Amino acid sequence: MEQGTILLDAGSGGKASQRLISECFFRHFSNPLLAVMDDAAKLDITGPLAMSTDSYTVTPLFFPGGSIGSLAVHGTVNDVAMLGAKPAYLSCACILEEGLELSVLDRIVADMARAAKEAGVLIVTGDTKVMPRGACDKIFINTTGIGRILTENSPSGHKACAGDAVLVSGTMGDHGLTIMGSREGLTFDSSIHSDSAPLNHMVEKLVTTLPDVHVLRDPTRGGLATTLNEIAAQSGVAIELEEEAIPVRDGVKNGCSFLGLDPLYLANEGKLICIVPQADAEQALALMRSMPYGEHAACVGKVLAAQAPLRAGQVIVQTPIGGKRLLSMLEGAQLPRIC
């Protein structure tokens, strides 16, 4: 795995395919379920279950704080967890471009293995295809995750209620600005790096400790603003934010100011939105702050009834100077191939 490149016959299903699978994927993903080598994995898991799938095409492949490999694990683990579930198993399907360096693939797969170990999940099945040069950009990864829902009253985007508190687990915009800087060769504050991280352990503690978590969501593409628009529309409510309460790193603020971007629309890959009854907000914040990746958790707003002049699905933000502005859903691609 230290030299050479991917050739088309590595996707043929023959000896070259078997060598690639055993020397790269099996070497890093080794576990008893995968070692059986059947066409499907036999899983020991009981319902109700949460399942999610996602595809990752991020460029560049490696960036401060992560890679397409770690991102492919974290993204799907987090999506499964947002339903109040404990992710257990992942699949991994890779589409490779002919000519991809084997050392690059090995590094990506190693990153996936480390991310899966931290999240406590097993990669139990997968697939590999090889495309001719120019037919794809180096590597695309699809991961599907499955996990057991931990509570009878599982969180959902349609459960936000008037009076609820809106919490976030940390700073906004880190991943989006990191990818933009890496892609364009821009230098920002050295502390700025992707927040890509597994949130399932935090979610497990929240849903098994608090009496009622209404909504959990990770604000990825489109950022905090777009995700809250989706939640407000699902629940038929309005949401009001306090701009000064939203945690944003100084480096991200400065970078956004320079580029003319709004950090509330930048992608995050290791943060969650938690909407709970106001009476449980302080306990939820304390739980998040006690966990890895939650030290900067904050209450950033509240859920309002959809009454005139507010409409269902609207998100507004109170500015530092006392005014209010409407945060609409993102239109267009602020930054394509962010994950």
Number of C-alpha atoms within 10 A of each C-alpha: 14 9 8 11 17 21 21 18 15 22 22 14 11 10 12 15 19 14 13 19 17 13 13 20 22 18 15 18 22 15 13 10 16 19 13 13 12 10 10 13 17 12 10 6 12 9 9 12 17 20 20 18 17 15 17 20 19 22 20 16 20 18 19 17 16 19 22 25 25 23 29 29 33 24 28 24 34 29 26 25 32 28 26 31 28 25 29 21 21 24 20 21 16 17 18 26 23 24 17 18 17 18 16 18 20 19 17 22 23 19 21 24 23 16 23 23 14 12 21 16 20 21 27 24 23 19 15 18 19 24 21 12 15 10 11 15 16 22 24 20 21 20 23 24 26 24 25 20 25 20 17 8 14 18 25 19 20 16 20 31 22 18 16 22 26 24 24 27 26 26 23 29 32 28 29 27 29 24 26 17 18 18 13 9 9 12 11 16 12 8 12 21 22 23 24 24 24 28 26 22 18 20 26 19 15 21 24 13 13 14 13 17 26 21 25 28 23 24 25 23 22 24 24 27 23 23 22 27 23 17 25 26 20 16 20 20 25 26 31 22 24 16 17 13 13 21 18 18 18 12 16 27 18 14 22 16 12 9 10 9 16 16 25 20 24 27 30 30 27 26 29 28 23 28 31 28 20 16 11 16 21 15 14 27 21 14 19 25 18 13 15 12 21 22 16 15 25 24 23 19 23 22 23 23 15 18 10 7 5 15 17 19 20 23 27 20 20 17 13 11 7 7 8 15 12 12 20 15 19 16 8 8 10 16 15 12 13 24 25
